């Protein structure tokens, strides 16, 4: 990165959003101002990514965000990890982050590890401390946040048992709809063409092979096809989006929403321009909620890092 844009006082913070698909790291001045550097690495789920790989992906993101030798100027780091909010996942996240900071020569005075929902919530306007957050991308989960920590989490139960309304869920249901159409058990759907092409062939055998030969989560790659078919007027695809939206609303409802409280939403399905955002807006209106979409949690991680590294000792 170009050091010419770095502030002369060299008192920096780093925010990290480690999601299931990739890790984002952002370098910023501790006192505020524009982004100074950004980097990305591979998947960052603390439960599903091997510890060594997790540390490497974090290191890749940090090296891209920091100038050479810049680690020594980092005062505080906050990282939010998918699967890293508590228990074994948190332990793995803490260990991997320590390894990656050492690899880039950083020894910040404040290092905090959060779950991905917590940094996503902090990315809302004004870095709120209390309210609701919904993440709907490859997976799906919602949380009630109090004093910047998740008090209660709903769903996030993974591809096998949960993540209702997620990208994986939509991809799986798209495959089911196509198989039923091919068998004559369900209505014809425009999904058959693009799903077949993605799977390597138009027939049932190719679709089944795609579904069973790789990791199940790769079905999430089919979710954009559902949005595209729905936009083109395909009935079964529109129905799938309606069902996914209803599942996400049910996840929010389980948190006991209070009228007027913040609801920060992020992820490919409900973030800015997401295909389920409109359905979510309509679905939660009756509870007095107005979703605020944010692109990801990295801005929230930076905001929390600034709090953690503040000179007056304030903590998030």
C-alpha atoms as a printed R data frame, in Angstrom:
    type eleno elety resid chain resno       x       y       z
1   ATOM     1    CA   UNK     A     1   0.000   0.000   0.000
2   ATOM     2    CA   UNK     A     2   1.065   3.636  -0.595
3   ATOM     3    CA   UNK     A     3   2.374   5.215   2.613
4   ATOM     4    CA   UNK     A     4   1.856   8.730   1.247
5   ATOM     5    CA   UNK     A     5  -1.758   8.636   2.413
6   ATOM     6    CA   UNK     A     6  -0.921   7.657   5.986
7   ATOM     7    CA   UNK     A     7  -1.347  10.256   8.710
8   ATOM     8    CA   UNK     A     8   1.874  11.607  10.135
9   ATOM     9    CA   UNK     A     9   1.058  10.750  13.751
10  ATOM    10    CA   UNK     A    10   0.859   7.040  12.903
11  ATOM    11    CA   UNK     A    11  -1.632   6.068  15.584
12  ATOM    12    CA   UNK     A    12  -3.784   3.482  13.903
13  ATOM    13    CA   UNK     A    13  -6.530   0.956  14.489
14  ATOM    14    CA   UNK     A    14  -7.533  -2.110  12.494
15  ATOM    15    CA   UNK     A    15 -11.019  -3.527  12.098
16  ATOM    16    CA   UNK     A    16 -11.534  -7.068  10.793
17  ATOM    17    CA   UNK     A    17 -14.703  -8.754   9.574
18  ATOM    18    CA   UNK     A    18 -13.997 -12.477   9.224
19  ATOM    19    CA   UNK     A    19 -16.934 -14.052   7.416
20  ATOM    20    CA   UNK     A    20 -17.630 -17.472   6.013
21  ATOM    21    CA   UNK     A    21 -16.566 -16.482   2.494
22  ATOM    22    CA   UNK     A    22 -13.704 -14.060   3.093
23  ATOM    23    CA   UNK     A    23 -11.915 -11.844   5.600
24  ATOM    24    CA   UNK     A    24 -11.843  -8.054   5.269
25  ATOM    25    CA   UNK     A    25  -9.357  -5.896   7.154
26  ATOM    26    CA   UNK     A    26  -9.401  -2.100   7.285
27  ATOM    27    CA   UNK     A    27  -6.724   0.278   8.564
28  ATOM    28    CA   UNK     A    28  -7.834   3.648   9.932
29  ATOM    29    CA   UNK     A    29  -6.535   6.515  12.023
30  ATOM    30    CA   UNK     A    30  -7.341   6.081  15.697
31  ATOM    31    CA   UNK     A    31  -8.844   9.567  15.878
32  ATOM    32    CA   UNK     A    32 -11.128   9.238  12.850
33  ATOM    33    CA   UNK     A    33 -10.956  10.186   9.204
34  ATOM    34    CA   UNK     A    34 -10.812   8.229   5.966
35  ATOM    35    CA   UNK     A    35  -9.795   4.634   5.372
36  ATOM    36    CA   UNK     A    36  -6.015   4.281   5.182
37  ATOM    37    CA   UNK     A    37  -5.751   0.762   3.848
38  ATOM    38    CA   UNK     A    38  -7.788  -2.349   3.113
39  ATOM    39    CA   UNK     A    39  -7.030  -5.989   2.575
40  ATOM    40    CA   UNK     A    40  -8.793  -9.297   2.075
41  ATOM    41    CA   UNK     A    41  -8.077 -12.931   2.799
42  ATOM    42    CA   UNK     A    42  -9.763 -16.311   2.499
43  ATOM    43    CA   UNK     A    43 -12.643 -17.695   4.592
44  ATOM    44    CA   UNK     A    44 -12.735 -16.706   8.244
45  ATOM    45    CA   UNK     A    45 -15.286 -18.894   9.999
46  ATOM    46    CA   UNK     A    46 -13.552 -19.800  13.254
47  ATOM    47    CA   UNK     A    47 -15.371 -23.128  13.550
48  ATOM    48    CA   UNK     A    48 -15.171 -24.458   9.999
49  ATOM    49    CA   UNK     A    49 -11.746 -23.183   8.851
50  ATOM    50    CA   UNK     A    50  -8.690 -25.079  10.085
51  ATOM    51    CA   UNK     A    51  -6.675 -23.061  12.632
52  ATOM    52    CA   UNK     A    52  -3.573 -22.820  10.457
53  ATOM    53    CA   UNK     A    53  -5.556 -21.721   7.423
54  ATOM    54    CA   UNK     A    54  -7.499 -19.199   9.503
55  ATOM    55    CA   UNK     A    55  -4.258 -17.595  10.697
56  ATOM    56    CA   UNK     A    56  -2.921 -17.480   7.123
57  ATOM    57    CA   UNK     A    57  -6.075 -15.846   5.800
58  ATOM    58    CA   UNK     A    58  -5.951 -13.236   8.553
59  ATOM    59    CA   UNK     A    59  -2.296 -12.562   7.831
60  ATOM    60    CA   UNK     A    60  -3.021 -12.107   4.125
61  ATOM    61    CA   UNK     A    61  -5.701  -9.531   4.900
62  ATOM    62    CA   UNK     A    62  -3.538  -7.659   7.413
63  ATOM    63    CA   UNK     A    63  -0.501  -7.546   5.126
64  ATOM    64    CA   UNK     A    64  -2.604  -6.072   2.333
65  ATOM    65    CA   UNK     A    65  -4.092  -3.438   4.654
66  ATOM    66    CA   UNK     A    66  -0.830  -2.365   6.343
67  ATOM    67    CA   UNK     A    67   2.220  -0.706   4.805
68  ATOM    68    CA   UNK     A    68   5.562  -2.446   5.250
69  ATOM    69    CA   UNK     A    69   6.570  -2.158   8.893
70  ATOM    70    CA   UNK     A    70   3.256  -0.552   9.758
71  ATOM    71    CA   UNK     A    71   2.269  -3.109  12.372
72  ATOM    72    CA   UNK     A    72   4.189  -1.263  15.078
73  ATOM    73    CA   UNK     A    73   1.878   1.748  14.768
74  ATOM    74    CA   UNK     A    74  -1.344  -0.180  15.401
75  ATOM    75    CA   UNK     A    75  -2.853   0.764  18.770
76  ATOM    76    CA   UNK     A    76  -5.994  -1.390  18.738
77  ATOM    77    CA   UNK     A    77  -7.498  -4.268  16.754
78  ATOM    78    CA   UNK     A    78 -11.070  -5.509  16.810
79  ATOM    79    CA   UNK     A    79 -12.065  -8.595  14.841
80  ATOM    80    CA   UNK     A    80 -15.494 -10.112  14.393
81  ATOM    81    CA   UNK     A    81 -15.551 -13.793  13.407
82  ATOM    82    CA   UNK     A    82 -18.298 -15.959  12.024
83  ATOM    83    CA   UNK     A    83 -18.450 -18.815  14.509
84  ATOM    84    CA   UNK     A    84 -16.224 -16.890  16.896
85  ATOM    85    CA   UNK     A    85 -18.652 -15.412  19.377
86  ATOM    86    CA   UNK     A    86 -18.093 -17.930  22.153
87  ATOM    87    CA   UNK     A    87 -16.695 -21.302  23.178
88  ATOM    88    CA   UNK     A    88 -14.284 -23.201  20.968
89  ATOM    89    CA   UNK     A    89 -14.832 -20.832  18.055
90  ATOM    90    CA   UNK     A    90 -13.782 -17.856  20.137
91  ATOM    91    CA   UNK     A    91 -10.702 -19.696  21.398
92  ATOM    92    CA   UNK     A    92  -9.655 -20.503  17.842
93  ATOM    93    CA   UNK     A    93 -10.298 -16.930  16.720
94  ATOM    94    CA   UNK     A    94  -8.204 -15.471  19.549
95  ATOM    95    CA   UNK     A    95  -5.310 -17.830  18.830
96  ATOM    96    CA   UNK     A    96  -5.360 -17.250  15.067
97  ATOM    97    CA   UNK     A    97  -5.544 -13.482  15.485
98  ATOM    98    CA   UNK     A    98  -2.571 -13.521  17.852
99  ATOM    99    CA   UNK     A    99  -0.532 -15.486  15.312
100 ATOM   100    CA   UNK     A   100  -1.420 -13.164  12.470
101 ATOM   101    CA   UNK     A   101  -0.662  -9.996  14.443
102 ATOM   102    CA   UNK     A   102   2.726 -11.406  15.358
103 ATOM   103    CA   UNK     A   103   3.346 -12.229  11.691
104 ATOM   104    CA   UNK     A   104   2.871  -8.580  10.678
105 ATOM   105    CA   UNK     A   105   4.849  -7.194  13.603
106 ATOM   106    CA   UNK     A   106   1.858  -5.739  15.451
107 ATOM   107    CA   UNK     A   107   1.577  -5.673  19.240
108 ATOM   108    CA   UNK     A   108  -1.459  -3.470  19.900
109 ATOM   109    CA   UNK     A   109  -2.360  -2.494  23.439
110 ATOM   110    CA   UNK     A   110  -6.001  -3.451  22.867
111 ATOM   111    CA   UNK     A   111  -7.180  -6.578  21.026
112 ATOM   112    CA   UNK     A   112 -10.855  -7.554  21.105
113 ATOM   113    CA   UNK     A   113 -12.625 -10.522  19.501
114 ATOM   114    CA   UNK     A   114 -16.342 -10.398  18.729
115 ATOM   115    CA   UNK     A   115 -18.825 -12.482  16.803
116 ATOM   116    CA   UNK     A   116 -19.620 -11.374  13.260
117 ATOM   117    CA   UNK     A   117 -23.110 -10.269  14.312
118 ATOM   118    CA   UNK     A   118 -21.679  -7.885  16.895
119 ATOM   119    CA   UNK     A   119 -19.378  -6.051  14.494
120 ATOM   120    CA   UNK     A   120 -22.132  -6.001  11.871
121 ATOM   121    CA   UNK     A   121 -24.452  -4.313  14.363
122 ATOM   122    CA   UNK     A   122 -21.784  -1.742  15.240
123 ATOM   123    CA   UNK     A   123 -21.607  -0.855  11.531
124 ATOM   124    CA   UNK     A   124 -25.022   0.786  11.855
125 ATOM   125    CA   UNK     A   125 -25.356   4.584  12.003
126 ATOM   126    CA   UNK     A   126 -23.616   5.974  15.077
127 ATOM   127    CA   UNK     A   127 -22.185   2.565  16.055
128 ATOM   128    CA   UNK     A   128 -25.221   1.618  18.188
129 ATOM   129    CA   UNK     A   129 -24.773  -0.372  21.379
130 ATOM   130    CA   UNK     A   130 -28.229  -1.961  21.752
131 ATOM   131    CA   UNK     A   131 -30.720  -3.429  19.285
132 ATOM   132    CA   UNK     A   132 -31.125  -6.181  16.705
133 ATOM   133    CA   UNK     A   133 -28.951  -7.436  13.862
134 ATOM   134    CA   UNK     A   134 -29.700  -9.864  11.028
135 ATOM   135    CA   UNK     A   135 -27.079 -11.446   8.780
136 ATOM   136    CA   UNK     A   136 -28.305 -13.250   5.674
137 ATOM   137    CA   UNK     A   137 -25.666 -14.319   3.197
138 ATOM   138    CA   UNK     A   138 -24.322 -17.838   2.746
139 ATOM   139    CA   UNK     A   139 -25.777 -18.544   6.187
140 ATOM   140    CA   UNK     A   140 -28.359 -16.703   8.280
141 ATOM   141    CA   UNK     A   141 -28.582 -15.636  11.906
142 ATOM   142    CA   UNK     A   142 -29.994 -12.821  14.017
143 ATOM   143    CA   UNK     A   143 -29.043 -11.519  17.432
144 ATOM   144    CA   UNK     A   144 -30.165  -9.164  20.146
145 ATOM   145    CA   UNK     A   145 -27.216  -6.980  21.100
146 ATOM   146    CA   UNK     A   146 -26.887  -5.238  24.457
147 ATOM   147    CA   UNK     A   147 -23.860  -3.165  25.433
148 ATOM   148    CA   UNK     A   148 -22.248  -4.238  22.147
149 ATOM   149    CA   UNK     A   149 -22.380  -7.953  22.937
150 ATOM   150    CA   UNK     A   150 -24.844 -10.505  21.598
151 ATOM   151    CA   UNK     A   151 -27.231 -11.373  24.406
152 ATOM   152    CA   UNK     A   152 -29.215 -13.911  22.397
153 ATOM   153    CA   UNK     A   153 -28.711 -15.492  18.970
154 ATOM   154    CA   UNK     A   154 -31.402 -17.053  16.794
155 ATOM   155    CA   UNK     A   155 -30.527 -19.587  14.060
156 ATOM   156    CA   UNK     A   156 -27.010 -19.601  12.658
157 ATOM   157    CA   UNK     A   157 -27.340 -23.360  13.048
158 ATOM   158    CA   UNK     A   158 -25.483 -24.215   9.849
159 ATOM   159    CA   UNK     A   159 -26.381 -25.778   6.539
160 ATOM   160    CA   UNK     A   160 -27.590 -29.099   7.928
161 ATOM   161    CA   UNK     A   161 -29.911 -27.920  10.681
162 ATOM   162    CA   UNK     A   162 -30.656 -24.258  10.123
163 ATOM   163    CA   UNK     A   163 -29.677 -21.024   8.327
164 ATOM   164    CA   UNK     A   164 -33.286 -20.662   7.182
165 ATOM   165    CA   UNK     A   165 -33.698 -18.102   4.407
166 ATOM   166    CA   UNK     A   166 -29.951 -17.996   3.674
167 ATOM   167    CA   UNK     A   167 -28.121 -18.277   0.378
168 ATOM   168    CA   UNK     A   168 -27.526 -21.955   1.056
169 ATOM   169    CA   UNK     A   169 -31.207 -22.457   1.865
170 ATOM   170    CA   UNK     A   170 -32.232 -20.728  -1.384
171 ATOM   171    CA   UNK     A   171 -29.759 -22.764  -3.425
172 ATOM   172    CA   UNK     A   172 -30.959 -26.019  -1.928
173 ATOM   173    CA   UNK     A   173 -34.591 -25.129  -2.543
174 ATOM   174    CA   UNK     A   174 -33.763 -24.115  -6.110
175 ATOM   175    CA   UNK     A   175 -32.263 -27.550  -6.738
176 ATOM   176    CA   UNK     A   176 -35.341 -29.189  -5.242
177 ATOM   177    CA   UNK     A   177 -37.620 -27.097  -7.457
178 ATOM   178    CA   UNK     A   178 -35.627 -28.042 -10.550
179 ATOM   179    CA   UNK     A   179 -35.611 -31.752  -9.671
180 ATOM   180    CA   UNK     A   180 -39.363 -31.713  -9.107
181 ATOM   181    CA   UNK     A   181 -39.882 -29.956 -12.427
182 ATOM   182    CA   UNK     A   182 -37.685 -32.478 -14.246
183 ATOM   183    CA   UNK     A   183 -39.614 -35.355 -12.657
184 ATOM   184    CA   UNK     A   184 -43.004 -33.827 -13.375
185 ATOM   185    CA   UNK     A   185 -43.777 -33.593  -9.648
186 ATOM   186    CA   UNK     A   186 -43.688 -29.813  -9.664
187 ATOM   187    CA   UNK     A   187 -44.352 -26.886 -11.980
188 ATOM   188    CA   UNK     A   188 -41.999 -25.956 -14.782
189 ATOM   189    CA   UNK     A   189 -39.519 -23.307 -13.752
190 ATOM   190    CA   UNK     A   190 -37.134 -21.032 -15.597
191 ATOM   191    CA   UNK     A   191 -34.565 -22.052 -12.983
192 ATOM   192    CA   UNK     A   192 -33.977 -25.325 -14.827
193 ATOM   193    CA   UNK     A   193 -31.817 -23.688 -17.499
194 ATOM   194    CA   UNK     A   194 -29.409 -21.617 -15.369
195 ATOM   195    CA   UNK     A   195 -29.253 -24.194 -12.566
196 ATOM   196    CA   UNK     A   196 -28.456 -26.927 -15.097
197 ATOM   197    CA   UNK     A   197 -25.759 -24.754 -16.670
198 ATOM   198    CA   UNK     A   198 -24.202 -24.055 -13.268
199 ATOM   199    CA   UNK     A   199 -24.291 -27.756 -12.460
200 ATOM   200    CA   UNK     A   200 -22.620 -28.764 -15.712
201 ATOM   201    CA   UNK     A   201 -25.571 -30.125 -17.656
202 ATOM   202    CA   UNK     A   202 -29.332 -29.827 -18.160
203 ATOM   203    CA   UNK     A   203 -30.325 -33.235 -16.835
204 ATOM   204    CA   UNK     A   204 -31.102 -34.629 -13.418
205 ATOM   205    CA   UNK     A   205 -27.829 -36.536 -13.191
206 ATOM   206    CA   UNK     A   206 -25.718 -33.377 -13.512
207 ATOM   207    CA   UNK     A   207 -27.807 -31.525 -10.922
208 ATOM   208    CA   UNK     A   208 -27.537 -34.377  -8.431
209 ATOM   209    CA   UNK     A   209 -23.812 -34.724  -9.017
210 ATOM   210    CA   UNK     A   210 -23.271 -31.022  -8.343
211 ATOM   211    CA   UNK     A   211 -25.350 -31.201  -5.173
212 ATOM   212    CA   UNK     A   212 -23.685 -34.280  -3.714
213 ATOM   213    CA   UNK     A   213 -20.071 -34.225  -4.872
214 ATOM   214    CA   UNK     A   214 -19.001 -30.921  -3.290
215 ATOM   215    CA   UNK     A   215 -19.437 -29.355   0.113
216 ATOM   216    CA   UNK     A   216 -23.151 -28.651   0.646
217 ATOM   217    CA   UNK     A   217 -22.533 -24.952   1.280
218 ATOM   218    CA   UNK     A   218 -21.587 -24.464  -2.353
219 ATOM   219    CA   UNK     A   219 -25.311 -24.630  -3.123
220 ATOM   220    CA   UNK     A   220 -25.340 -20.998  -1.949
221 ATOM   221    CA   UNK     A   221 -23.745 -20.126  -5.298
222 ATOM   222    CA   UNK     A   222 -27.118 -20.906  -6.905
223 ATOM   223    CA   UNK     A   223 -29.018 -18.283  -4.906
224 ATOM   224    CA   UNK     A   224 -28.368 -15.421  -7.375
225 ATOM   225    CA   UNK     A   225 -30.044 -17.568 -10.030
226 ATOM   226    CA   UNK     A   226 -33.230 -17.550  -7.965
227 ATOM   227    CA   UNK     A   227 -33.190 -13.763  -7.749
228 ATOM   228    CA   UNK     A   228 -32.579 -13.504 -11.487
229 ATOM   229    CA   UNK     A   229 -35.395 -15.895 -12.403
230 ATOM   230    CA   UNK     A   230 -37.793 -14.133 -10.040
231 ATOM   231    CA   UNK     A   231 -36.965 -10.766 -11.595
232 ATOM   232    CA   UNK     A   232 -37.755 -12.288 -14.990
233 ATOM   233    CA   UNK     A   233 -41.195 -13.335 -13.754
234 ATOM   234    CA   UNK     A   234 -40.720 -17.001 -12.863
235 ATOM   235    CA   UNK     A   235 -43.418 -18.056 -10.386
236 ATOM   236    CA   UNK     A   236 -41.545 -20.806  -8.525
237 ATOM   237    CA   UNK     A   237 -38.529 -18.517  -8.103
238 ATOM   238    CA   UNK     A   238 -40.697 -15.708  -6.714
239 ATOM   239    CA   UNK     A   239 -42.257 -18.185  -4.312
240 ATOM   240    CA   UNK     A   240 -38.807 -19.236  -3.088
241 ATOM   241    CA   UNK     A   241 -37.873 -15.607  -2.397
242 ATOM   242    CA   UNK     A   242 -41.177 -15.116  -0.556
243 ATOM   243    CA   UNK     A   243 -40.486 -18.175   1.588
244 ATOM   244    CA   UNK     A   244 -36.926 -17.082   2.302
245 ATOM   245    CA   UNK     A   245 -38.136 -13.629   3.327
246 ATOM   246    CA   UNK     A   246 -40.723 -15.165   5.631
247 ATOM   247    CA   UNK     A   247 -38.056 -17.364   7.254
248 ATOM   248    CA   UNK     A   248 -35.846 -14.349   7.957
249 ATOM   249    CA   UNK     A   249 -38.780 -12.413   9.405
250 ATOM   250    CA   UNK     A   250 -39.553 -15.365  11.678
251 ATOM   251    CA   UNK     A   251 -35.936 -15.333  12.837
252 ATOM   252    CA   UNK     A   252 -36.214 -11.637  13.754
253 ATOM   253    CA   UNK     A   253 -39.581 -12.171  15.420
254 ATOM   254    CA   UNK     A   254 -38.071 -14.792  17.732
255 ATOM   255    CA   UNK     A   255 -35.949 -12.040  19.298
256 ATOM   256    CA   UNK     A   256 -39.026 -10.206  20.595
257 ATOM   257    CA   UNK     A   257 -38.585  -6.964  18.624
258 ATOM   258    CA   UNK     A   258 -39.453  -3.667  20.281
259 ATOM   259    CA   UNK     A   259 -40.971  -0.873  18.199
260 ATOM   260    CA   UNK     A   260 -38.419   1.663  17.072
261 ATOM   261    CA   UNK     A   261 -35.284  -0.191  18.137
262 ATOM   262    CA   UNK     A   262 -32.404  -0.434  15.643
263 ATOM   263    CA   UNK     A   263 -32.391  -3.347  13.212
264 ATOM   264    CA   UNK     A   264 -29.103  -3.498  11.314
265 ATOM   265    CA   UNK     A   265 -29.053  -5.971   8.417
266 ATOM   266    CA   UNK     A   266 -26.210  -7.196   6.240
267 ATOM   267    CA   UNK     A   267 -25.183 -10.008   3.920
268 ATOM   268    CA   UNK     A   268 -25.727 -10.573   0.234
269 ATOM   269    CA   UNK     A   269 -29.460 -11.165   0.593
270 ATOM   270    CA   UNK     A   270 -30.484  -8.250   2.838
271 ATOM   271    CA   UNK     A   271 -27.589  -5.790   2.601
272 ATOM   272    CA   UNK     A   272 -27.809  -2.751   0.298
273 ATOM   273    CA   UNK     A   273 -29.615  -3.822  -2.873
274 ATOM   274    CA   UNK     A   274 -30.130  -7.375  -1.607
275 ATOM   275    CA   UNK     A   275 -32.935  -9.388  -3.256
276 ATOM   276    CA   UNK     A   276 -34.701 -10.045   0.068
277 ATOM   277    CA   UNK     A   277 -34.369  -6.558   1.549
278 ATOM   278    CA   UNK     A   278 -37.741  -5.350   0.283
279 ATOM   279    CA   UNK     A   279 -39.527  -8.420   1.611
280 ATOM   280    CA   UNK     A   280 -37.816  -7.958   4.960
281 ATOM   281    CA   UNK     A   281 -38.801  -4.282   5.130
282 ATOM   282    CA   UNK     A   282 -42.440  -5.206   4.554
283 ATOM   283    CA   UNK     A   283 -42.348  -8.162   6.924
284 ATOM   284    CA   UNK     A   284 -40.973  -6.353   9.984
285 ATOM   285    CA   UNK     A   285 -43.000  -3.169   9.554
286 ATOM   286    CA   UNK     A   286 -45.822  -4.520  11.724
287 ATOM   287    CA   UNK     A   287 -43.366  -4.721  14.652
288 ATOM   288    CA   UNK     A   288 -42.345  -1.091  14.274
289 ATOM   289    CA   UNK     A   289 -38.938  -1.888  12.815
290 ATOM   290    CA   UNK     A   290 -37.109  -0.238   9.923
291 ATOM   291    CA   UNK     A   291 -34.128  -2.277   8.668
292 ATOM   292    CA   UNK     A   292 -30.870  -0.385   8.116
293 ATOM   293    CA   UNK     A   293 -28.740  -2.227   5.531
294 ATOM   294    CA   UNK     A   294 -24.939  -2.085   5.746
295 ATOM   295    CA   UNK     A   295 -22.455  -3.652   3.303
296 ATOM   296    CA   UNK     A   296 -20.562  -5.662   5.949
297 ATOM   297    CA   UNK     A   297 -19.207  -5.475   9.481
298 ATOM   298    CA   UNK     A   298 -15.760  -4.041   8.828
299 ATOM   299    CA   UNK     A   299 -16.838  -0.443   9.528
300 ATOM   300    CA   UNK     A   300 -18.310  -1.638  12.832
301 ATOM   301    CA   UNK     A   301 -15.050  -3.364  13.716
302 ATOM   302    CA   UNK     A   302 -13.170  -0.110  13.052
303 ATOM   303    CA   UNK     A   303 -15.618   1.835  15.248
304 ATOM   304    CA   UNK     A   304 -15.150  -0.664  18.072
305 ATOM   305    CA   UNK     A   305 -11.371  -0.584  17.634
306 ATOM   306    CA   UNK     A   306 -11.397   3.188  18.025
307 ATOM   307    CA   UNK     A   307 -13.342   2.800  21.257
308 ATOM   308    CA   UNK     A   308 -11.001   0.092  22.502
309 ATOM   309    CA   UNK     A   309  -7.935   2.167  21.738
310 ATOM   310    CA   UNK     A   310  -9.188   5.538  22.926
311 ATOM   311    CA   UNK     A   311  -6.796   7.476  25.127
312 ATOM   312    CA   UNK     A   312  -9.319   7.903  27.926
313 ATOM   313    CA   UNK     A   313  -9.548   4.145  28.371
314 ATOM   314    CA   UNK     A   314 -13.120   3.774  27.139
315 ATOM   315    CA   UNK     A   315 -13.997   0.209  26.252
316 ATOM   316    CA   UNK     A   316 -16.709  -1.104  23.935
